[in-house]
Amino acid sequence: NGLLFSGRQEGQPEDLQELDSTVSVTKERDIVKKVGCGTRFAVVGVENQEKVHYAMPFRNMLYDALEYDRQAREIRKRVRKSRKYHENEAESKQLTEAEYLSGFRKEDKLMPCITLVLYYGDEWDGPLELADILDMSGLAPELKKYVNNYPMHLFSVKHFTDKDTELFQSDLKLIFDFIRYSNNKDELLNLVEGNPAYQEMDEDAYDMAMLYTSSKELIVKKEAYRKGEKLDVCEAIRGLMEDAQKAGIEQGIEQGIEQGIEQGLGLMQTLISKMTAAGEADKLSLLADAAFYREMLRKYEMDVQ
């Protein structure tokens, strides 16, 4: 409803029917449902993309074509069965030779198929229609007009506005807002703390939000944020930020130690070179004594604070 009808509640949960998501031996759709709209039905498929797919328009066209083929094969079975088992009945007599050969009555219709692409990355730099991946260079203009195009219906979640997400009345609003702000942890924390719904989020919605924001570690740790059957996203984000801060401090300490060691070794090598050049090589063994080491640094004007 949010994507197709600008938020109008045209389709209700009871109007949705599950369909087999397997479209061929090697291909399976992410989500596909038969949607009732008034007295008519449509097949709506949703493809979830974390990464850009540079052949997406062709992939969508193939999915739609396979869905139409599935519907046509079902109609063909009914038409051929009608002829086979009702040869002497009026129903069979109404079937013309052309209809029988087509496996399709003149009045038969297919349900429209719509494929939507939800993209969860930053920038989509891939094709938006079939024409974008066709090599039309050198093709005669007279032929170009006969090449069919196939547009793609792309929705880039991270580019949704507040107005866009307001169209959704389910947990999808929470999920999409979470994804929109996921690149900035401070803004994300302000978002989840400002909306009590994030403190009691359904588990499926929680998993989807974390999955599409590369926060998979919060799926693993989600039992720590459970409140009965719900999950507290606020606590999860706070925990994530605390872990990141702790990791940053530990990394900083580790890097500081490494840099200190490197600087110390460099200083020692320089001092050894200066003492050797000054004829004090016989005193190098005394550098193991901290007091003598400091004395030599001062003598050769290498003292550091």
Disulfide bonds with the S-S distance in Angstrom:
none
